[in-house]
Amino acid sequence: MADEARFDGGHPHNRFLAEELGAYVDWVPYTAELETGMGALWETWRLTGQSRLVEFLSAGATPPTPAGLDGYVTRADRPGVGGIPSYDDGHRVFSRRLTTAFPFLPVSDDRVLGVAASRERFAERVFAGARLRELFSRPWRPRDLVAFHTRHKLQILAHDPARYRQAGRLVAEAGSRPCRETEAEYRQIFGRALASNATRGRNANAMHRAFRHVGRRLDDSLRQDVLGQIRAYERGELPFSAPIVTLTRHAAGEGLHWAAEQTYLNPVPADLLRRLWNADMAR
């Protein structure tokens, strides 16, 4: 993050990436222009049509393998890493190659991550991917996949109800299928699901599912309070974090381990989650 690899000889500093997210991740620096031998300093470039620079980047700036990576951040204003304006189709060359090669890897640029909602989505996908990588990084048994899937049910549901059902069927059959086949298919379903945006309606559906578990342990006044917050979120009157914080507090207070352990309620480490939701509340 501090490498002086910008086209102007300086280096970027993004507070969220360097200090907030950086407290939980290990950054692996990668500079496409240096990998291709171009050097960090050059005149301003822009790509047009099938220019030689397009061909040079296509041949030389090969995206790094995602093995062991849980997310990728490009510099929005850096030549060679998604920052060279491409006038052939309006897309960023390097970022386009990266997302095409690794469609389930969370990829964003630092300018997009200046928006609170984008930071939240990116962090959620990064930590979800890390948990999946950890599961499959060692020998696993069907019951391990069942436990993982159980923790992630509401999170998957909020992003993609169809793949939520598909994943459930796959997990139910895990004991009767080859592990490698199950792993490959689950990775794909999970990755595609988390890559879909969680809409307000889908979020509300997941919240109501959580409420079914939490609400039965509360008195009528508290039940109405939680339900009222969920409905206010549905109407766009409350931020996403408001009913989630309430559901999480009641789940923990009532000792409801299933709900308390749901990654939908706790998608990232607690300190980072508070920072993200403070920004959410401020919107």
C-alpha positions in Angstrom: 0.0 0.0 0.0 2.9 2.4 0.6 5.0 1.5 -2.5 6.0 4.5 -4.6 4.6 2.9 -7.8 2.3 5.6 -9.0 2.7 7.3 -12.4 3.6 10.5 -10.6 6.2 8.9 -8.4 4.1 9.1 -5.3 2.1 6.6 -3.4 -1.5 6.3 -2.4 -3.0 6.2 1.1 -6.6 4.9 1.5 -7.6 5.0 5.2 -10.2 2.3 5.0 -7.8 -0.1 3.1 -4.6 0.7 5.0 -6.0 1.1 8.6 -9.4 -0.4 8.9 -9.4 -3.4 6.6 -5.6 -3.5 6.8 -5.9 -4.5 10.5 -7.4 -7.9 9.4 -5.8 -8.7 6.1 -2.3 -9.2 4.6 -1.7 -7.1 1.6 0.2 -8.6 -1.3 1.5 -5.8 -3.5 1.2 -6.3 -7.3 2.1 -3.7 -9.9 1.2 -4.7 -13.4 3.3 -2.2 -15.1 6.4 -3.2 -13.1 5.7 -6.9 -13.8 5.7 -6.1 -17.6 9.0 -4.1 -17.3 7.4 -0.7 -18.1 8.6 0.9 -14.9 6.6 3.1 -12.5 7.2 6.5 -14.3 6.1 7.3 -17.8 4.1 9.7 -19.9 0.3 9.7 -19.7 -1.1 6.8 -21.8 -4.6 6.1 -23.0 -5.8 3.1 -25.0 -7.6 3.3 -28.3 -9.0 0.4 -30.3 -6.4 -2.4 -30.9 -3.4 -0.2 -30.1 0.0 -1.7 -29.3 -0.5 -0.9 -25.6 -3.7 -3.0 -25.5 -1.8 -5.9 -27.0 1.2 -5.3 -24.7 -1.0 -5.4 -21.6 -2.9 -8.4 -22.9 0.3 -10.3 -23.3 2.3 -9.1 -20.4 0.1 -7.8 -17.6 -1.3 -11.2 -16.6 -3.4 -11.0 -13.5 -1.8 -12.8 -10.5 -3.3 -16.2 -9.5 -6.0 -15.9 -6.8 -4.7 -18.9 -4.9 -4.7 -17.7 -1.3 -6.2 -14.3 -2.2 -9.6 -13.3 -0.9 -10.0 -10.0 -2.7 -8.3 -7.6 -5.1 -8.1 -3.7 -5.0 -6.9 -1.7 -8.0 -5.9 2.0 -8.1 -8.6 4.0 -9.9 -6.0 6.6 -11.1 -3.1 4.4 -11.9 -2.0 3.6 -15.4 -1.6 -0.1 -16.1 -3.9 -1.3 -13.3 -7.3 -0.4 -14.5 -6.5 3.3 -14.6 -5.7 3.8 -18.3 -8.8 5.2 -20.0 -9.8 2.6 -22.6 -11.8 4.2 -25.4 -12.5 1.0 -27.3 -15.4 -0.1 -25.1 -15.2 2.1 -22.0 -13.9 -0.5 -19.6 -10.7 -0.7 -17.6 -8.4 -3.2 -19.3 -6.6 -4.8 -16.4 -9.7 -4.9 -14.2 -11.7 -6.4 -17.0 -9.1 -9.1 -17.5 -9.0 -9.8 -13.8 -12.7 -10.2 -13.3 -13.0 -12.3 -16.5 -10.2 -14.6 -15.3 -11.5 -14.9 -11.7 -15.2 -14.1 -11.7 -15.8 -14.9 -8.0 -12.9 -12.9 -6.7 -14.1 -9.6 -5.1 -12.5 -6.9 -7.2 -12.9 -3.1 -6.6 -10.9 0.0 -7.0 -10.0 2.4 -4.2 -12.3 5.2 -5.6 -15.4 2.9 -5.5 -14.4 1.9 -2.0 -14.7 5.6 -1.0 -18.5 4.9 -0.8 -19.7 3.4 2.5 -22.1 0.9 0.9 -19.3 -0.4 -1.5 -16.9 -0.8 1.4 -19.5 -2.9 3.2 -20.2 -5.2 0.2 -16.5 -5.6 -0.5 -15.5 -6.5 3.1 -18.4 -8.9 3.3 -17.3 -10.8 0.2 -13.6 -10.8 1.3 -14.3 -12.4 4.7 -16.9 -14.8 3.3 -14.3 -16.0 0.7 -11.7 -16.3 3.4 -13.9 -18.6 5.5 -14.7 -20.8 2.4 -11.0 -21.0 1.6 -10.2 -22.0 5.2 -12.9 -24.7 5.0 -11.4 -26.3 1.9 -7.8 -25.7 2.7 -7.7 -28.9 4.7 -9.3 -32.4 4.5 -13.0 -31.9 5.2 -16.0 -34.1 5.9 -19.6 -33.6 4.9 -20.5 -32.6 8.4 -17.9 -29.7 8.1 -19.7 -28.5 5.0 -23.0 -28.8 6.8 -21.7 -26.6 9.6 -20.3 -24.0 7.3 -23.4 -23.9 5.2 -25.6 -23.6 8.3 -23.7 -20.5 9.5 -24.0 -18.9 6.0 -27.6 -19.8 5.2 -29.1 -16.3 5.8 -26.2 -14.6 4.1 -26.6 -16.7 0.9 -30.4 -16.2 1.0 -30.1 -12.4 1.2 -27.9 -12.4 -1.9 -29.4 -15.1 -4.1 -32.5 -17.1 -3.0 -32.3 -19.5 -6.0 -28.7 -20.4 -5.2 -29.6 -20.7 -1.5 -31.9 -23.5 -2.5 -29.4 -25.0 -4.9 -26.7 -25.0 -2.2 -29.0 -26.6 0.3 -29.7 -29.5 -2.0 -26.0 -29.9 -2.7 -25.1 -30.0 1.0 -27.8 -32.5 1.7 -26.2 -34.9 -0.9 -22.6 -34.2 0.2 -22.2 -37.6 1.9 -23.1 -39.5 -1.3 -20.9 -37.6 -3.7 -17.1 -37.4 -4.3 -15.7 -34.6 -2.1 -13.8 -32.9 -4.9 -16.9 -32.7 -7.0 -19.0 -31.3 -4.1 -16.3 -28.8 -3.3 -16.0 -27.5 -6.8 -19.8 -27.1 -7.2 -20.2 -25.5 -3.8 -17.4 -23.0 -4.5 -19.2 -22.0 -7.7 -22.6 -21.7 -6.1 -21.3 -19.8 -3.1 -19.2 -17.5 -5.2 -22.0 -16.7 -7.6 -24.4 -16.1 -4.8 -22.2 -13.6 -2.9 -21.4 -11.8 -6.2 -25.1 -10.9 -6.5 -26.2 -7.8 -4.7 -28.4 -8.2 -1.7 -31.5 -6.2 -2.5 -33.7 -4.5 0.1 -36.4 -7.2 -0.4 -34.0 -10.0 -0.1 -32.5 -8.5 3.0 -35.9 -8.1 4.5 -36.7 -11.8 3.8 -33.5 -12.8 5.6 -34.3 -10.6 8.5 -37.7 -12.1 8.8 -36.1 -15.6 8.8 -33.9 -14.5 11.7 -36.8 -12.9 13.5 -38.7 -16.3 13.5 -35.9 -17.7 15.7 -35.4 -14.6 17.8 -39.0 -13.4 18.2 -40.3 -16.5 19.9 -38.1 -15.8 22.9 -39.1 -12.1 23.3 -42.2 -10.6 25.0 -44.8 -8.9 22.8 -43.4 -5.4 23.2 -39.9 -6.4 22.1 -41.2 -8.5 19.2 -43.2 -5.5 17.9 -40.1 -3.3 18.2 -37.9 -5.7 16.2 -40.6 -6.3 13.6 -41.2 -2.5 13.3 -37.6 -1.9 12.6 -37.5 -4.6 9.9 -40.6 -3.1 8.3 -39.1 0.4 8.5 -36.0 -0.9 6.7 -38.3 -2.4 4.0 -39.9 1.0 3.5 -36.5 2.7 3.3 -36.9 4.6 6.6 -34.0 2.9 8.4 -30.5 1.8 7.3 -29.7 -1.9 7.0 -27.6 -1.9 10.1 -30.5 -0.8 12.4 -32.6 -4.0 12.5 -29.5 -6.1 12.2 -28.0 -4.6 15.3 -31.3 -5.2 17.2 -31.6 -8.8 16.0 -28.0 -9.5 16.9 -28.4 -8.0 20.4 -31.5 -10.1 21.1 -30.1 -13.3 19.7 -27.0 -13.0 21.9 -29.0 -11.9 25.0 -31.4 -14.9 24.7 -28.6 -17.4 24.1 -29.8 -18.3 20.6 -26.6 -19.7 19.2 -28.0 -20.5 15.8 -29.0 -16.9 15.2 -25.9 -15.4 17.0 -23.6 -17.5 14.8 -25.2 -16.5 11.5 -22.6 -14.7 9.3 -25.5 -12.6 8.0 -25.6 -10.9 11.4 -21.8 -10.9 11.8 -20.3 -10.9 8.4 -16.9 -9.4 9.4 -14.9 -8.9 12.6 -16.9 -6.9 15.3 -14.6 -3.8 15.3 -14.6 -3.5 11.5 -18.4 -4.1 11.5 -19.0 -1.2 13.9 -16.9 1.1 11.7 -18.8 0.0 8.6 -22.2 0.4 10.3 -21.3 3.7 11.8 -20.8 4.9 8.2 -24.1 3.2 7.2 -26.0 5.0 10.0 -24.6 8.3 8.8 -25.9 7.9 5.3 
